[in-house]
Amino acid sequence: MPIIVNLDVMMAKRKMSLNELSEKVNLTLSNLSILKTGKAKAVRFSTLEAICKVLDCQPGDILEYRMGK
């Protein structure tokens, strides 16, 4: 999939655990884990906004598009 999720990178930069982020964005641990591992098929803008607010970042810091061959 050409969309890469860099949530783990931003969490590491902010020294935040998955549990802590889950609590702060009011998202279940399993749903957040699905997003973090890149297995999510979609993400709501409200969820993306909450994650960006907590991690103090931009959507482009979390989602990356890589051109396929």
CHARMM internal coordinates of N, CA and C (Angstrom, degrees):
IC EDIT
DIST 1 N 1 CA 1.4534
DIST 1 CA 1 C 1.5248
ANGL 1 N 1 CA 1 C 109.08
DIST 1 C 2 N 1.3144
ANGL 1 CA 1 C 2 N 117.99
DIHE 1 N 1 CA 1 C 2 N 130.36
DIST 2 N 2 CA 1.4632
ANGL 1 C 2 N 2 CA 120.22
DIHE 1 CA 1 C 2 N 2 CA -176.07
DIST 2 CA 2 C 1.5290
ANGL 2 N 2 CA 2 C 114.80
DIHE 1 C 2 N 2 CA 2 C -75.53
DIST 2 C 3 N 1.3382
ANGL 2 CA 2 C 3 N 118.50
DIHE 2 N 2 CA 2 C 3 N -9.25
DIST 3 N 3 CA 1.4682
ANGL 2 C 3 N 3 CA 120.50
DIHE 2 CA 2 C 3 N 3 CA 175.63
DIST 3 CA 3 C 1.5237
ANGL 3 N 3 CA 3 C 107.62
DIHE 2 C 3 N 3 CA 3 C -92.88
DIST 3 C 4 N 1.3048
ANGL 3 CA 3 C 4 N 115.88
DIHE 3 N 3 CA 3 C 4 N 118.98
DIST 4 N 4 CA 1.4659
ANGL 3 C 4 N 4 CA 122.34
DIHE 3 CA 3 C 4 N 4 CA -178.92
DIST 4 CA 4 C 1.5257
ANGL 4 N 4 CA 4 C 108.28
DIHE 3 C 4 N 4 CA 4 C -105.29
DIST 4 C 5 N 1.3373
ANGL 4 CA 4 C 5 N 116.22
DIHE 4 N 4 CA 4 C 5 N 133.26
DIST 5 N 5 CA 1.4625
ANGL 4 C 5 N 5 CA 121.98
DIHE 4 CA 4 C 5 N 5 CA 179.00
DIST 5 CA 5 C 1.5259
ANGL 5 N 5 CA 5 C 108.02
DIHE 4 C 5 N 5 CA 5 C -99.50
DIST 5 C 6 N 1.3255
ANGL 5 CA 5 C 6 N 115.79
DIHE 5 N 5 CA 5 C 6 N 117.65
DIST 6 N 6 CA 1.4688
ANGL 5 C 6 N 6 CA 121.90
DIHE 5 CA 5 C 6 N 6 CA -179.44
DIST 6 CA 6 C 1.5296
ANGL 6 N 6 CA 6 C 112.08
DIHE 5 C 6 N 6 CA 6 C -104.58
DIST 6 C 7 N 1.3185
ANGL 6 CA 6 C 7 N 116.06
DIHE 6 N 6 CA 6 C 7 N 32.39
DIST 7 N 7 CA 1.4682
ANGL 6 C 7 N 7 CA 120.08
DIHE 6 CA 6 C 7 N 7 CA -178.58
DIST 7 CA 7 C 1.5184
ANGL 7 N 7 CA 7 C 111.29
DIHE 6 C 7 N 7 CA 7 C -60.95
DIST 7 C 8 N 1.3308
ANGL 7 CA 7 C 8 N 117.14
DIHE 7 N 7 CA 7 C 8 N -40.81
DIST 8 N 8 CA 1.4632
ANGL 7 C 8 N 8 CA 120.49
DIHE 7 CA 7 C 8 N 8 CA -179.83
DIST 8 CA 8 C 1.5267
ANGL 8 N 8 CA 8 C 112.03
DIHE 7 C 8 N 8 CA 8 C -62.12
DIST 8 C 9 N 1.3331
ANGL 8 CA 8 C 9 N 116.88
DIHE 8 N 8 CA 8 C 9 N -34.19
DIST 9 N 9 CA 1.4658
ANGL 8 C 9 N 9 CA 121.52
DIHE 8 CA 8 C 9 N 9 CA 178.69
DIST 9 CA 9 C 1.5309
ANGL 9 N 9 CA 9 C 110.03
DIHE 8 C 9 N 9 CA 9 C -65.78
DIST 9 C 10 N 1.3499
ANGL 9 CA 9 C 10 N 116.11
DIHE 9 N 9 CA 9 C 10 N -47.11
DIST 10 N 10 CA 1.4721
ANGL 9 C 10 N 10 CA 119.72
DIHE 9 CA 9 C 10 N 10 CA -179.78
DIST 10 CA 10 C 1.5251
ANGL 10 N 10 CA 10 C 111.29
DIHE 9 C 10 N 10 CA 10 C -66.69
DIST 10 C 11 N 1.3249
ANGL 10 CA 10 C 11 N 116.81
DIHE 10 N 10 CA 10 C 11 N -36.92
DIST 11 N 11 CA 1.4699
ANGL 10 C 11 N 11 CA 119.75
DIHE 10 CA 10 C 11 N 11 CA 177.58
DIST 11 CA 11 C 1.5269
ANGL 11 N 11 CA 11 C 110.42
DIHE 10 C 11 N 11 CA 11 C -63.68
DIST 11 C 12 N 1.3141
ANGL 11 CA 11 C 12 N 117.07
DIHE 11 N 11 CA 11 C 12 N -40.43
DIST 12 N 12 CA 1.4690
ANGL 11 C 12 N 12 CA 121.21
DIHE 11 CA 11 C 12 N 12 CA 178.88
DIST 12 CA 12 C 1.5258
ANGL 12 N 12 CA 12 C 110.57
DIHE 11 C 12 N 12 CA 12 C -65.51
DIST 12 C 13 N 1.3442
ANGL 12 CA 12 C 13 N 116.58
DIHE 12 N 12 CA 12 C 13 N -42.08
DIST 13 N 13 CA 1.4680
ANGL 12 C 13 N 13 CA 120.30
DIHE 12 CA 12 C 13 N 13 CA 178.78
DIST 13 CA 13 C 1.5230
ANGL 13 N 13 CA 13 C 111.72
DIHE 12 C 13 N 13 CA 13 C -62.01
DIST 13 C 14 N 1.3326
ANGL 13 CA 13 C 14 N 116.39
DIHE 13 N 13 CA 13 C 14 N -33.51
DIST 14 N 14 CA 1.4755
ANGL 13 C 14 N 14 CA 121.64
DIHE 13 CA 13 C 14 N 14 CA -179.28
DIST 14 CA 14 C 1.5259
ANGL 14 N 14 CA 14 C 112.17
DIHE 13 C 14 N 14 CA 14 C -94.44
DIST 14 C 15 N 1.3449
ANGL 14 CA 14 C 15 N 115.77
DIHE 14 N 14 CA 14 C 15 N 1.89
DIST 15 N 15 CA 1.4657
ANGL 14 C 15 N 15 CA 122.29
DIHE 14 CA 14 C 15 N 15 CA -179.83
DIST 15 CA 15 C 1.5294
ANGL 15 N 15 CA 15 C 111.04
DIHE 14 C 15 N 15 CA 15 C 52.17
DIST 15 C 16 N 1.3417
ANGL 15 CA 15 C 16 N 114.93
DIHE 15 N 15 CA 15 C 16 N 50.02
DIST 16 N 16 CA 1.4479
ANGL 15 C 16 N 16 CA 121.16
DIHE 15 CA 15 C 16 N 16 CA -177.89
DIST 16 CA 16 C 1.5231
ANGL 16 N 16 CA 16 C 109.55
DIHE 15 C 16 N 16 CA 16 C -120.61
DIST 16 C 17 N 1.3170
ANGL 16 CA 16 C 17 N 116.40
DIHE 16 N 16 CA 16 C 17 N 135.01
DIST 17 N 17 CA 1.4577
ANGL 16 C 17 N 17 CA 121.21
DIHE 16 CA 16 C 17 N 17 CA 178.69
DIST 17 CA 17 C 1.5241
ANGL 17 N 17 CA 17 C 110.47
DIHE 16 C 17 N 17 CA 17 C -83.31
DIST 17 C 18 N 1.3172
ANGL 17 CA 17 C 18 N 115.70
DIHE 17 N 17 CA 17 C 18 N 163.77
DIST 18 N 18 CA 1.4616
ANGL 17 C 18 N 18 CA 121.56
DIHE 17 CA 17 C 18 N 18 CA 177.65
DIST 18 CA 18 C 1.5317
ANGL 18 N 18 CA 18 C 109.95
DIHE 17 C 18 N 18 CA 18 C -62.54
DIST 18 C 19 N 1.3272
ANGL 18 CA 18 C 19 N 116.55
DIHE 18 N 18 CA 18 C 19 N -39.47
DIST 19 N 19 CA 1.4710
ANGL 18 C 19 N 19 CA 120.59
DIHE 18 CA 18 C 19 N 19 CA 178.31
DIST 19 CA 19 C 1.5220
ANGL 19 N 19 CA 19 C 111.24
DIHE 18 C 19 N 19 CA 19 C -61.79
DIST 19 C 20 N 1.3186
ANGL 19 CA 19 C 20 N 116.77
DIHE 19 N 19 CA 19 C 20 N -45.76
DIST 20 N 20 CA 1.4641
ANGL 19 C 20 N 20 CA 121.20
DIHE 19 CA 19 C 20 N 20 CA -179.02
DIST 20 CA 20 C 1.5288
ANGL 20 N 20 CA 20 C 110.88
DIHE 19 C 20 N 20 CA 20 C -64.17
DIST 20 C 21 N 1.3258
ANGL 20 CA 20 C 21 N 117.36
DIHE 20 N 20 CA 20 C 21 N -45.02
DIST 21 N 21 CA 1.4573
ANGL 20 C 21 N 21 CA 121.20
DIHE 20 CA 20 C 21 N 21 CA 178.95
DIST 21 CA 21 C 1.5216
ANGL 21 N 21 CA 21 C 110.66
DIHE 20 C 21 N 21 CA 21 C -63.57
DIST 21 C 22 N 1.3174
ANGL 21 CA 21 C 22 N 116.59
DIHE 21 N 21 CA 21 C 22 N -40.69
DIST 22 N 22 CA 1.4587
ANGL 21 C 22 N 22 CA 122.11
DIHE 21 CA 21 C 22 N 22 CA 178.63
DIST 22 CA 22 C 1.5283
ANGL 22 N 22 CA 22 C 111.07
DIHE 21 C 22 N 22 CA 22 C -57.23
DIST 22 C 23 N 1.3089
ANGL 22 CA 22 C 23 N 116.52
DIHE 22 N 22 CA 22 C 23 N -45.32
DIST 23 N 23 CA 1.4687
ANGL 22 C 23 N 23 CA 121.37
DIHE 22 CA 22 C 23 N 23 CA 179.32
DIST 23 CA 23 C 1.5239
ANGL 23 N 23 CA 23 C 111.41
DIHE 22 C 23 N 23 CA 23 C -66.12
DIST 23 C 24 N 1.3228
ANGL 23 CA 23 C 24 N 116.59
DIHE 23 N 23 CA 23 C 24 N -42.07
DIST 24 N 24 CA 1.4628
ANGL 23 C 24 N 24 CA 120.22
DIHE 23 CA 23 C 24 N 24 CA -174.98
DIST 24 CA 24 C 1.5264
ANGL 24 N 24 CA 24 C 113.58
DIHE 23 C 24 N 24 CA 24 C -72.55
DIST 24 C 25 N 1.3351
ANGL 24 CA 24 C 25 N 117.64
DIHE 24 N 24 CA 24 C 25 N -29.46
DIST 25 N 25 CA 1.4659
ANGL 24 C 25 N 25 CA 119.90
DIHE 24 CA 24 C 25 N 25 CA -179.77
DIST 25 CA 25 C 1.5230
ANGL 25 N 25 CA 25 C 111.83
DIHE 24 C 25 N 25 CA 25 C -100.52
DIST 25 C 26 N 1.3363
ANGL 25 CA 25 C 26 N 116.15
DIHE 25 N 25 CA 25 C 26 N 0.90
DIST 26 N 26 CA 1.4604
ANGL 25 C 26 N 26 CA 122.18
DIHE 25 CA 25 C 26 N 26 CA 177.90
DIST 26 CA 26 C 1.5344
ANGL 26 N 26 CA 26 C 111.32
DIHE 25 C 26 N 26 CA 26 C 57.60
DIST 26 C 27 N 1.3205
ANGL 26 CA 26 C 27 N 115.31
DIHE 26 N 26 CA 26 C 27 N 50.35
DIST 27 N 27 CA 1.4598
ANGL 26 C 27 N 27 CA 122.36
DIHE 26 CA 26 C 27 N 27 CA 179.16
DIST 27 CA 27 C 1.5214
ANGL 27 N 27 CA 27 C 107.19
DIHE 26 C 27 N 27 CA 27 C -128.59
DIST 27 C 28 N 1.3267
ANGL 27 CA 27 C 28 N 116.96
DIHE 27 N 27 CA 27 C 28 N 142.26
DIST 28 N 28 CA 1.4602
ANGL 27 C 28 N 28 CA 118.82
DIHE 27 CA 27 C 28 N 28 CA -179.30
DIST 28 CA 28 C 1.5231
ANGL 28 N 28 CA 28 C 110.27
DIHE 27 C 28 N 28 CA 28 C -62.98
DIST 28 C 29 N 1.3008
ANGL 28 CA 28 C 29 N 114.64
DIHE 28 N 28 CA 28 C 29 N 151.31
DIST 29 N 29 CA 1.4574
ANGL 28 C 29 N 29 CA 121.13
DIHE 28 CA 28 C 29 N 29 CA -179.87
DIST 29 CA 29 C 1.5250
ANGL 29 N 29 CA 29 C 110.55
DIHE 28 C 29 N 29 CA 29 C -60.24
DIST 29 C 30 N 1.3287
ANGL 29 CA 29 C 30 N 117.04
DIHE 29 N 29 CA 29 C 30 N -40.07
DIST 30 N 30 CA 1.4641
ANGL 29 C 30 N 30 CA 119.73
DIHE 29 CA 29 C 30 N 30 CA -179.01
DIST 30 CA 30 C 1.5282
ANGL 30 N 30 CA 30 C 111.70
DIHE 29 C 30 N 30 CA 30 C -67.00
DIST 30 C 31 N 1.3301
ANGL 30 CA 30 C 31 N 118.20
DIHE 30 N 30 CA 30 C 31 N -41.25
DIST 31 N 31 CA 1.4697
ANGL 30 C 31 N 31 CA 120.56
DIHE 30 CA 30 C 31 N 31 CA 178.48
DIST 31 CA 31 C 1.5230
ANGL 31 N 31 CA 31 C 111.48
DIHE 30 C 31 N 31 CA 31 C -65.93
DIST 31 C 32 N 1.3190
ANGL 31 CA 31 C 32 N 116.08
DIHE 31 N 31 CA 31 C 32 N -40.24
DIST 32 N 32 CA 1.4606
ANGL 31 C 32 N 32 CA 120.14
DIHE 31 CA 31 C 32 N 32 CA 178.63
DIST 32 CA 32 C 1.5311
ANGL 32 N 32 CA 32 C 110.23
DIHE 31 C 32 N 32 CA 32 C -66.86
DIST 32 C 33 N 1.3088
ANGL 32 CA 32 C 33 N 116.95
DIHE 32 N 32 CA 32 C 33 N -37.41
DIST 33 N 33 CA 1.4583
ANGL 32 C 33 N 33 CA 121.75
DIHE 32 CA 32 C 33 N 33 CA 178.23
DIST 33 CA 33 C 1.5307
ANGL 33 N 33 CA 33 C 110.82
DIHE 32 C 33 N 33 CA 33 C -64.70
DIST 33 C 34 N 1.3319
ANGL 33 CA 33 C 34 N 117.00
DIHE 33 N 33 CA 33 C 34 N -40.83
DIST 34 N 34 CA 1.4698
ANGL 33 C 34 N 34 CA 121.51
DIHE 33 CA 33 C 34 N 34 CA 177.26
DIST 34 CA 34 C 1.5234
ANGL 34 N 34 CA 34 C 110.25
DIHE 33 C 34 N 34 CA 34 C -60.63
DIST 34 C 35 N 1.3274
ANGL 34 CA 34 C 35 N 116.07
DIHE 34 N 34 CA 34 C 35 N -41.73
DIST 35 N 35 CA 1.4630
ANGL 34 C 35 N 35 CA 120.17
DIHE 34 CA 34 C 35 N 35 CA 178.32
DIST 35 CA 35 C 1.5285
ANGL 35 N 35 CA 35 C 110.49
DIHE 34 C 35 N 35 CA 35 C -66.55
DIST 35 C 36 N 1.3253
ANGL 35 CA 35 C 36 N 116.49
DIHE 35 N 35 CA 35 C 36 N -45.17
DIST 36 N 36 CA 1.4643
ANGL 35 C 36 N 36 CA 121.72
DIHE 35 CA 35 C 36 N 36 CA -177.10
DIST 36 CA 36 C 1.5268
ANGL 36 N 36 CA 36 C 112.28
DIHE 35 C 36 N 36 CA 36 C -61.24
DIST 36 C 37 N 1.3214
ANGL 36 CA 36 C 37 N 116.57
DIHE 36 N 36 CA 36 C 37 N -37.66
DIST 37 N 37 CA 1.4653
ANGL 36 C 37 N 37 CA 120.08
DIHE 36 CA 36 C 37 N 37 CA -177.57
DIST 37 CA 37 C 1.5257
ANGL 37 N 37 CA 37 C 112.82
DIHE 36 C 37 N 37 CA 37 C -83.24
DIST 37 C 38 N 1.3225
ANGL 37 CA 37 C 38 N 117.17
DIHE 37 N 37 CA 37 C 38 N -2.39
DIST 38 N 38 CA 1.4586
ANGL 37 C 38 N 38 CA 120.77
DIHE 37 CA 37 C 38 N 38 CA 178.14
DIST 38 CA 38 C 1.5165
ANGL 38 N 38 CA 38 C 113.91
DIHE 37 C 38 N 38 CA 38 C 81.83
DIST 38 C 39 N 1.3272
ANGL 38 CA 38 C 39 N 117.71
DIHE 38 N 38 CA 38 C 39 N 12.67
DIST 39 N 39 CA 1.4622
ANGL 38 C 39 N 39 CA 121.56
DIHE 38 CA 38 C 39 N 39 CA -178.36
DIST 39 CA 39 C 1.5247
ANGL 39 N 39 CA 39 C 113.09
DIHE 38 C 39 N 39 CA 39 C -89.49
DIST 39 C 40 N 1.3293
ANGL 39 CA 39 C 40 N 117.28
DIHE 39 N 39 CA 39 C 40 N -6.68
DIST 40 N 40 CA 1.4643
ANGL 39 C 40 N 40 CA 120.98
DIHE 39 CA 39 C 40 N 40 CA -179.58
DIST 40 CA 40 C 1.5176
ANGL 40 N 40 CA 40 C 110.25
DIHE 39 C 40 N 40 CA 40 C -70.54
DIST 40 C 41 N 1.3098
ANGL 40 CA 40 C 41 N 116.56
DIHE 40 N 40 CA 40 C 41 N 141.36
DIST 41 N 41 CA 1.4639
ANGL 40 C 41 N 41 CA 121.81
DIHE 40 CA 40 C 41 N 41 CA 177.56
DIST 41 CA 41 C 1.5257
ANGL 41 N 41 CA 41 C 111.29
DIHE 40 C 41 N 41 CA 41 C -90.24
DIST 41 C 42 N 1.3376
ANGL 41 CA 41 C 42 N 116.95
DIHE 41 N 41 CA 41 C 42 N -19.77
DIST 42 N 42 CA 1.4592
ANGL 41 C 42 N 42 CA 121.76
DIHE 41 CA 41 C 42 N 42 CA -178.58
DIST 42 CA 42 C 1.5249
ANGL 42 N 42 CA 42 C 108.72
DIHE 41 C 42 N 42 CA 42 C -156.86
DIST 42 C 43 N 1.3216
ANGL 42 CA 42 C 43 N 114.92
DIHE 42 N 42 CA 42 C 43 N 162.76
DIST 43 N 43 CA 1.4651
ANGL 42 C 43 N 43 CA 120.64
DIHE 42 CA 42 C 43 N 43 CA 174.11
DIST 43 CA 43 C 1.5214
ANGL 43 N 43 CA 43 C 107.73
DIHE 42 C 43 N 43 CA 43 C -142.98
DIST 43 C 44 N 1.3143
ANGL 43 CA 43 C 44 N 116.07
DIHE 43 N 43 CA 43 C 44 N 134.61
DIST 44 N 44 CA 1.4628
ANGL 43 C 44 N 44 CA 120.35
DIHE 43 CA 43 C 44 N 44 CA 178.40
DIST 44 CA 44 C 1.5199
ANGL 44 N 44 CA 44 C 109.50
DIHE 43 C 44 N 44 CA 44 C -73.72
DIST 44 C 45 N 1.3267
ANGL 44 CA 44 C 45 N 115.25
DIHE 44 N 44 CA 44 C 45 N 145.21
DIST 45 N 45 CA 1.4662
ANGL 44 C 45 N 45 CA 118.90
DIHE 44 CA 44 C 45 N 45 CA 176.85
DIST 45 CA 45 C 1.5268
ANGL 45 N 45 CA 45 C 110.72
DIHE 44 C 45 N 45 CA 45 C -60.58
DIST 45 C 46 N 1.3175
ANGL 45 CA 45 C 46 N 117.63
DIHE 45 N 45 CA 45 C 46 N -35.65
DIST 46 N 46 CA 1.4717
ANGL 45 C 46 N 46 CA 120.22
DIHE 45 CA 45 C 46 N 46 CA 179.70
DIST 46 CA 46 C 1.5286
ANGL 46 N 46 CA 46 C 110.60
DIHE 45 C 46 N 46 CA 46 C -64.43
DIST 46 C 47 N 1.3299
ANGL 46 CA 46 C 47 N 117.21
DIHE 46 N 46 CA 46 C 47 N -36.80
DIST 47 N 47 CA 1.4663
ANGL 46 C 47 N 47 CA 121.17
DIHE 46 CA 46 C 47 N 47 CA 176.99
DIST 47 CA 47 C 1.5173
ANGL 47 N 47 CA 47 C 110.29
DIHE 46 C 47 N 47 CA 47 C -68.60
DIST 47 C 48 N 1.3202
ANGL 47 CA 47 C 48 N 116.57
DIHE 47 N 47 CA 47 C 48 N -45.38
DIST 48 N 48 CA 1.4603
ANGL 47 C 48 N 48 CA 121.41
DIHE 47 CA 47 C 48 N 48 CA 178.40
DIST 48 CA 48 C 1.5255
ANGL 48 N 48 CA 48 C 110.79
DIHE 47 C 48 N 48 CA 48 C -60.99
DIST 48 C 49 N 1.3312
ANGL 48 CA 48 C 49 N 116.05
DIHE 48 N 48 CA 48 C 49 N -41.44
DIST 49 N 49 CA 1.4625
ANGL 48 C 49 N 49 CA 120.51
DIHE 48 CA 48 C 49 N 49 CA 178.27
DIST 49 CA 49 C 1.5228
ANGL 49 N 49 CA 49 C 111.23
DIHE 48 C 49 N 49 CA 49 C -62.48
DIST 49 C 50 N 1.3275
ANGL 49 CA 49 C 50 N 117.08
DIHE 49 N 49 CA 49 C 50 N -43.89
DIST 50 N 50 CA 1.4698
ANGL 49 C 50 N 50 CA 120.97
DIHE 49 CA 49 C 50 N 50 CA -179.62
DIST 50 CA 50 C 1.5257
ANGL 50 N 50 CA 50 C 110.85
DIHE 49 C 50 N 50 CA 50 C -63.88
DIST 50 C 51 N 1.3275
ANGL 50 CA 50 C 51 N 116.95
DIHE 50 N 50 CA 50 C 51 N -41.95
DIST 51 N 51 CA 1.4668
ANGL 50 C 51 N 51 CA 120.81
DIHE 50 CA 50 C 51 N 51 CA 179.30
DIST 51 CA 51 C 1.5296
ANGL 51 N 51 CA 51 C 110.11
DIHE 50 C 51 N 51 CA 51 C -64.34
DIST 51 C 52 N 1.3302
ANGL 51 CA 51 C 52 N 116.67
DIHE 51 N 51 CA 51 C 52 N -44.83
DIST 52 N 52 CA 1.4654
ANGL 51 C 52 N 52 CA 120.58
DIHE 51 CA 51 C 52 N 52 CA 179.57
DIST 52 CA 52 C 1.5277
ANGL 52 N 52 CA 52 C 111.44
DIHE 51 C 52 N 52 CA 52 C -63.17
DIST 52 C 53 N 1.3180
ANGL 52 CA 52 C 53 N 116.26
DIHE 52 N 52 CA 52 C 53 N -38.08
DIST 53 N 53 CA 1.4704
ANGL 52 C 53 N 53 CA 120.03
DIHE 52 CA 52 C 53 N 53 CA 179.43
DIST 53 CA 53 C 1.5263
ANGL 53 N 53 CA 53 C 110.67
DIHE 52 C 53 N 53 CA 53 C -64.43
DIST 53 C 54 N 1.3321
ANGL 53 CA 53 C 54 N 116.61
DIHE 53 N 53 CA 53 C 54 N -46.62
DIST 54 N 54 CA 1.4655
ANGL 53 C 54 N 54 CA 121.17
DIHE 53 CA 53 C 54 N 54 CA -178.40
DIST 54 CA 54 C 1.5308
ANGL 54 N 54 CA 54 C 111.23
DIHE 53 C 54 N 54 CA 54 C -67.67
DIST 54 C 55 N 1.3292
ANGL 54 CA 54 C 55 N 116.88
DIHE 54 N 54 CA 54 C 55 N -41.24
DIST 55 N 55 CA 1.4711
ANGL 54 C 55 N 55 CA 120.70
DIHE 54 CA 54 C 55 N 55 CA -177.69
DIST 55 CA 55 C 1.5260
ANGL 55 N 55 CA 55 C 112.88
DIHE 54 C 55 N 55 CA 55 C -87.63
DIST 55 C 56 N 1.3418
ANGL 55 CA 55 C 56 N 116.80
DIHE 55 N 55 CA 55 C 56 N -2.54
DIST 56 N 56 CA 1.4635
ANGL 55 C 56 N 56 CA 122.44
DIHE 55 CA 55 C 56 N 56 CA -179.77
DIST 56 CA 56 C 1.5370
ANGL 56 N 56 CA 56 C 110.56
DIHE 55 C 56 N 56 CA 56 C 52.08
DIST 56 C 57 N 1.3426
ANGL 56 CA 56 C 57 N 114.13
DIHE 56 N 56 CA 56 C 57 N 59.14
DIST 57 N 57 CA 1.4599
ANGL 56 C 57 N 57 CA 119.62
DIHE 56 CA 56 C 57 N 57 CA -178.49
DIST 57 CA 57 C 1.5273
ANGL 57 N 57 CA 57 C 110.41
DIHE 56 C 57 N 57 CA 57 C -144.73
DIST 57 C 58 N 1.3044
ANGL 57 CA 57 C 58 N 116.37
DIHE 57 N 57 CA 57 C 58 N 179.69
DIST 58 N 58 CA 1.4524
ANGL 57 C 58 N 58 CA 123.41
DIHE 57 CA 57 C 58 N 58 CA 177.84
DIST 58 CA 58 C 1.5367
ANGL 58 N 58 CA 58 C 109.13
DIHE 57 C 58 N 58 CA 58 C -104.00
DIST 58 C 59 N 1.3479
ANGL 58 CA 58 C 59 N 117.66
DIHE 58 N 58 CA 58 C 59 N 156.40
DIST 59 N 59 CA 1.4673
ANGL 58 C 59 N 59 CA 119.37
DIHE 58 CA 58 C 59 N 59 CA 177.90
DIST 59 CA 59 C 1.5344
ANGL 59 N 59 CA 59 C 112.89
DIHE 58 C 59 N 59 CA 59 C -54.33
DIST 59 C 60 N 1.3172
ANGL 59 CA 59 C 60 N 117.15
DIHE 59 N 59 CA 59 C 60 N -34.91
DIST 60 N 60 CA 1.4624
ANGL 59 C 60 N 60 CA 120.98
DIHE 59 CA 59 C 60 N 60 CA 178.66
DIST 60 CA 60 C 1.5175
ANGL 60 N 60 CA 60 C 113.89
DIHE 59 C 60 N 60 CA 60 C -67.12
DIST 60 C 61 N 1.3294
ANGL 60 CA 60 C 61 N 117.07
DIHE 60 N 60 CA 60 C 61 N -16.73
DIST 61 N 61 CA 1.4656
ANGL 60 C 61 N 61 CA 120.69
DIHE 60 CA 60 C 61 N 61 CA 175.02
DIST 61 CA 61 C 1.5263
ANGL 61 N 61 CA 61 C 110.47
DIHE 60 C 61 N 61 CA 61 C -75.87
DIST 61 C 62 N 1.3305
ANGL 61 CA 61 C 62 N 116.28
DIHE 61 N 61 CA 61 C 62 N -23.01
DIST 62 N 62 CA 1.4606
ANGL 61 C 62 N 62 CA 121.67
DIHE 61 CA 61 C 62 N 62 CA -176.47
DIST 62 CA 62 C 1.5270
ANGL 62 N 62 CA 62 C 111.65
DIHE 61 C 62 N 62 CA 62 C -101.58
DIST 62 C 63 N 1.3313
ANGL 62 CA 62 C 63 N 116.44
DIHE 62 N 62 CA 62 C 63 N -40.22
DIST 63 N 63 CA 1.4649
ANGL 62 C 63 N 63 CA 121.10
DIHE 62 CA 62 C 63 N 63 CA -177.70
DIST 63 CA 63 C 1.5245
ANGL 63 N 63 CA 63 C 110.26
DIHE 62 C 63 N 63 CA 63 C -109.96
DIST 63 C 64 N 1.3134
ANGL 63 CA 63 C 64 N 115.48
DIHE 63 N 63 CA 63 C 64 N 135.08
DIST 64 N 64 CA 1.4690
ANGL 63 C 64 N 64 CA 121.30
DIHE 63 CA 63 C 64 N 64 CA -178.63
DIST 64 CA 64 C 1.5265
ANGL 64 N 64 CA 64 C 109.21
DIHE 63 C 64 N 64 CA 64 C -133.91
DIST 64 C 65 N 1.3053
ANGL 64 CA 64 C 65 N 116.03
DIHE 64 N 64 CA 64 C 65 N 138.07
DIST 65 N 65 CA 1.4570
ANGL 64 C 65 N 65 CA 121.20
DIHE 64 CA 64 C 65 N 65 CA 176.76
DIST 65 CA 65 C 1.5169
ANGL 65 N 65 CA 65 C 108.99
DIHE 64 C 65 N 65 CA 65 C -102.70
DIST 65 C 66 N 1.3363
ANGL 65 CA 65 C 66 N 116.21
DIHE 65 N 65 CA 65 C 66 N 125.71
DIST 66 N 66 CA 1.4650
ANGL 65 C 66 N 66 CA 120.81
DIHE 65 CA 65 C 66 N 66 CA 176.76
DIST 66 CA 66 C 1.5161
ANGL 66 N 66 CA 66 C 108.55
DIHE 65 C 66 N 66 CA 66 C -115.88
DIST 66 C 67 N 1.3064
ANGL 66 CA 66 C 67 N 115.09
DIHE 66 N 66 CA 66 C 67 N 129.14
DIST 67 N 67 CA 1.4588
ANGL 66 C 67 N 67 CA 121.52
DIHE 66 CA 66 C 67 N 67 CA 179.32
DIST 67 CA 67 C 1.5210
ANGL 67 N 67 CA 67 C 109.93
DIHE 66 C 67 N 67 CA 67 C -66.15
DIST 67 C 68 N 1.3184
ANGL 67 CA 67 C 68 N 115.57
DIHE 67 N 67 CA 67 C 68 N 133.21
DIST 68 N 68 CA 1.4641
ANGL 67 C 68 N 68 CA 120.56
DIHE 67 CA 67 C 68 N 68 CA 176.38
DIST 68 CA 68 C 1.5107
ANGL 68 N 68 CA 68 C 110.70
DIHE 67 C 68 N 68 CA 68 C -83.94
DIST 68 C 69 N 1.3023
ANGL 68 CA 68 C 69 N 116.63
DIHE 68 N 68 CA 68 C 69 N 167.15
DIST 69 N 69 CA 1.4644
ANGL 68 C 69 N 69 CA 120.55
DIHE 68 CA 68 C 69 N 69 CA -179.74
DIST 69 CA 69 C 1.4979
ANGL 69 N 69 CA 69 C 110.81
DIHE 68 C 69 N 69 CA 69 C -90.32
END
COOR INIT
IC SEED 1 N 1 CA 1 C
IC BUILD
